Amino acid sequence: MRRYGDKIQFIGMPGRDDVAAMRGFVDQYGLQDMPQAVSEDGSLWGRFGVPGQPAWVFVTPSGKYQVVLGSMELSALEDTLGQLTSA
């Protein structure tokens, strides 16, 4: 997803757990280069109505957002990112 350069910022939120468990998830999946949001109590997820993982939240610069619950195939993710960058 590096091809989107500065058009899209990816931020991970690796689960409702303590910071040590979240760091373990980030290390396990090689996500150290991606900024991570910590939400031990789930309040950040709650702001978007996300009940659990996996989930995607796409937020536009204007603050509008779209939530996709569940996994996304790479092609669906690329379609969504393409729509966001062409808007």
FIKEDREN-618020 format. One record per atom (N, C-alpha, C, O, CB): y negated, z negated, x negated. Coordinates in steps of 0.1 Angstrom, whole numbers, padded with zeros to 4 digits, always signed. Glycine has a CB too. Layout:
BEGIN
YZX/...
! end
This chain:
BEGIN
+0012+0000-0008/+0000+0000+0000/-0013+0000-0009/-0024-0001-0003/+0000-0012+0009/-0011+0001-0021/-0022+0001-0030/-0031+0014-0028/-0043+0014-0032/-0018+0001-0045/-0025+0024-0022/-0033+0036-0020/-0045+0035-0011/-0054+0043-0010/-0024+0047-0014/-0045+0024-0003/-0057+0021+0006/-0068+0015-0002/-0079+0014+0004/-0053+0012+0017/-0066+0012-0014/-0077+0007-0023/-0085-0004-0016/-0080-0014-0011/-0086+0018-0026/-0098-0002-0015/-0107-0013-0009/-0109-0011+0006/-0117-0018+0012/-0120-0013-0016/-0102-0001+0012/-0103+0001+0026/-0096-0010+0034/-0101-0013+0046/-0098+0015+0030/-0086-0015+0029/-0078-0025+0036/-0075-0037+0027/-0071-0035+0016/-0065-0019+0042/-0077-0049+0032/-0073-0061+0025/-0061-0067+0031/-0061-0070+0043/-0085-0071+0025/-0050-0069+0024/-0038-0075+0029/-0039-0090+0025/-0042-0094+0014/-0026-0069+0023/-0036-0098+0035/-0035-0113+0033/-0022-0118+0039/-0019-0115+0050/-0048-0120+0039/-0014-0125+0031/-0002-0130+0036/-0004-0144+0041/-0012-0152+0037/+0008-0130+0025/+0005-0147+0051/+0006-0161+0056/+0020-0164+0057/+0026-0162+0068/-0002-0163+0070/+0026-0170+0047/+0041-0171+0046/+0048-0182+0054/+0059-0186+0050/+0044-0173+0032/+0042-0186+0065/+0050-0195+0074/+0043-0209+0075/+0034-0213+0068/+0063-0197+0068/+0048-0215+0086/+0043-0229+0088/+0052-0239+0081/+0063-0242+0085/+0043-0232+0104/+0047-0243+0070/+0055-0252+0061/+0045-0258+0051/+0033-0255+0051/+0067-0245+0054/+0051-0266+0043/+0042-0272+0032/+0039-0262+0022/+0046-0252+0021/+0048-0285+0026/+0029-0265+0014/+0025-0255+0003/+0036-0252-0007/+0037-0240-0011/+0012-0261-0004/+0044-0261-0011/+0055-0258-0020/+0064-0248-0014/+0069-0239-0022/+0062-0271-0024/+0068-0250-0002/+0077-0240+0004/+0071-0226+0006/+0078-0216+0004/+0082-0245+0018/+0058-0226+0009/+0051-0213+0009/+0051-0206-0004/+0053-0194-0005/+0037-0215+0015/+0048-0214-0015/+0048-0208-0028/+0062-0203-0032/+0063-0192-0038/+0044-0219-0038/+0072-0210-0027/+0086-0205-0030/+0088-0191-0023/+0095-0183-0029/+0096-0215-0025/+0083-0190-0011/+0085-0177-0003/+0077-0166-0011/+0083-0155-0013/+0079-0179+0011/+0065-0169-0015/+0057-0159-0022/+0064-0155-0035/+0064-0143-0038/+0043-0165-0025/+0069-0165-0042/+0076-0162-0055/+0089-0153-0052/+0092-0144-0059/+0079-0174-0062/+0096-0158-0042/+0109-0151-0039/+0107-0136-0036/+0115-0128-0040/+0116-0158-0027/+0096-0133-0029/+0094-0119-0024/+0084-0112-0033/+0080-0101-0029/+0090-0119-0010/+0080-0117-0044/+0071-0110-0053/+0057-0107-0048/+0052-0097-0050/+0077-0098-0058/+0052-0117-0040/+0039-0115-0034/+0027-0121-0041/+0017-0124-0035/+0040-0119-0019/+0029-0124-0053/+0018-0132-0061/+0005-0124-0062/-0005-0131-0063/+0023-0135-0075/+0005-0111-0061/-0007-0104-0062/-0015-0103-0049/-0026-0098-0049/-0004-0090-0067/-0009-0107-0038/-0016-0107-0025/-0022-0121-0022/-0015-0131-0023/-0006-0103-0014/-0034-0121-0018/-0040-0134-0014/-0031-0140-0002/-0026-0133+0006/-0055-0133-0009/-0030-0153-0002/-0022-0160+0008/-0031-0170+0015/-0038-0178+0009/-0010-0167+0001/-0029-0170+0028/-0036-0180+0037/-0026-0191+0040/-0015-0189+0044/-0042-0173+0050/-0031-0203+0038/-0022-0215+0041/-0026-0221+0054/-0037-0224+0057/-0023-0226+0029/-0015-0222+0063/-0017-0227+0076/-0006-0236+0079/+0003-0233+0087/-0019-0216+0087/-0005-0248+0073/+0006-0257+0074/+0008-0261+0089/+0020-0263+0093/+0004-0270+0066/-0002-0263+0096/-0001-0267+0110/+0000-0255+0120/+0002-0257+0132/-0012-0276+0114/-0001-0243+0115/+0000-0231+0124/-0012-0228+0131/-0012-0219+0140/+0011-0234+0134/-0023-0235+0129/-0036-0232+0136/-0041-0218+0134/-0047-0212+0144/-0046-0243+0133/-0040-0213+0122/-0045-0199+0120/-0036-0189+0128/-0042-0180+0134/-0044-0196+0105/-0023-0191+0128/-0015-0182+0136/-0019-0184+0151/-0019-0174+0158/+0000-0186+0134/-0021-0196+0155/-0025-0199+0169/-0037-0192+0174/-0038-0187+0185/-0026-0213+0171/-0047-0190+0165/-0059-0183+0168/-0056-0169+0172/-0064-0163+0180/-0069-0183+0156/-0046-0163+0167/-0042-0149+0171/-0031-0148+0181/-0026-0138+0184/-0038-0141+0158/-0026-0160+0185/-0015-0160+0195/-0001-0156+0189/+0008-0151+0196/-0018-0151+0206/+0001-0159+0176/+0013-0155+0169/+0022-0168+0170/+0019-0178+0164/+0010-0151+0154/+0034-0166+0176/+0043-0178+0177/+0052-0180+0165/+0057-0191+0164/+0051-0176+0189/+0054-0170+0157/+0062-0172+0145/+0064-0159+0138/+0058-0148+0141/+0076-0177+0149/+0072-0159+0127/+0074-0147+0119/+0086-0140+0123/+0095-0145+0130/+0076-0151+0104/+0087-0127+0121/+0076-0119+0114/+0066-0114+0124/+0069-0113+0136/+0083-0107+0108/+0054-0112+0119/+0043-0108+0128/+0033-0101+0119/+0032-0104+0107/+0037-0119+0136/+0025-0092+0125/+0014-0086+0118/+0002-0087+0126/+0002-0086+0139/+0017-0070+0115/-0010-0090+0120/-0023-0090+0127/-0032-0081+0119/-0034-0083+0107/-0028-0105+0128/-0037-0071+0126/-0046-0062+0120/-0060-0065+0126/-0062-0064+0138/-0042-0047+0124/-0069-0068+0117/-0083-0072+0120/-0093-0062+0115/-0092-0059+0103/-0086-0087+0115/-0101-0057+0124/-0111-0047+0120/-0124-0055+0115/-0125-0067+0117/-0115-0038+0131/-0132-0048+0107/-0145-0054+0103/-0153-0060+0114/-0161-0069+0112/-0153-0044+0095/-0152-0054+0126/-0160-0059+0137/-0154-0072+0144/-0160-0077+0153/-0161-0048+0148/-0142-0075+0139/-0135-0087+0144/-0125-0085+0155/-0118-0094+0160/-0145-0096+0150/-0123-0072+0159/-0113-0069+0169/-0099-0070+0162/-0098-0067+0150/-0115-0055+0175/-0089-0074+0169/-0076-0075+0163/-0065-0070+0172/-0066-0070+0184/-0074-0089+0158/-0054-0066+0166/-0042-0062+0173/-0031-0070+0166/-0029-0071+0154/-0040-0047+0172/-0022-0076+0175/-0010-0083+0170/+0002-0075+0173/+0004-0070+0184/-0010-0097+0177/+0011-0074+0163/+0024-0068+0164/+0034-0079+0161/+0035-0083+0149/+0026-0055+0155/+0042-0083+0171/+0052-0093+0168/+0065-0086+0164/+0069-0076+0170/+0055-0102+0181/+0072-0092+0154/+0084-0086+0149/+0082-0078+0137/+0070-0076+0132/+0091-0078+0160/+0093-0072+0132/+0092-0063+0120/+0086-0050+0124/+0086-0046+0135/+0106-0062+0114/+0081-0043+0114/+0076-0029+0115/+0083-0020+0105/+0084-0024+0094/+0060-0029+0114/+0087-0009+0110/+0092+0001+0101/+0081+0006+0092/+0069+0006+0097/+0099+0013+0109/+0084+0010+0080/+0073+0015+0071/+0065+0026+0078/+0053+0027+0076/+0079+0020+0058/+0071+0035+0085/+0064+0046+0091/+0054+0041+0102/+0043+0047+0102/+0074+0056+0098/+0058+0031+0109/+0049+0026+0119/+0037+0018+0113/+0026+0019+0117/+0056+0016+0129/+0040+0011+0102/+0029+0005+0094/+0020+0015+0089/+0007+0013+0090/+0035-0004+0083/+0025+0025+0083/+0016+0036+0077/+0008+0043+0088/-0004+0046+0085/+0024+0046+0069/+0013+0045+0100/+0006+0051+0111/-0006+0041+0115/-0017+0046+0116/+0015+0053+0123/-0003+0029+0116/-0013+0019+0120/-0024+0018+0109/-0036+0018+0112/-0007+0005+0122/-0020+0018+0096/-0030+0017+0086/-0039+0030+0085/-0051+0029+0082/-0023+0015+0072/-0032+0041+0088/-0040+0054+0088/-0050+0054+0099/-0061+0059+0097/-0030+0065+0090/-0046+0049+0111/-0056+0048+0122/-0067+0039+0119/-0079+0042+0122/-0049+0043+0134/-0064+0028+0112/-0075+0018+0109/-0085+0024+0098/-0097+0022+0099/-0069+0005+0103/-0080+0032+0089/-0088+0037+0079/-0096+0050+0083/-0105+0054+0076/-0080+0040+0066/-0091+0056+0094/-0098+0068+0099/-0109+0065+0109/-0116+0073+0113/-0088+0078+0104/-0109+0053+0114/-0118+0049+0125/-0132+0047+0120/-0141+0044+0128/-0113+0036+0132/
! end
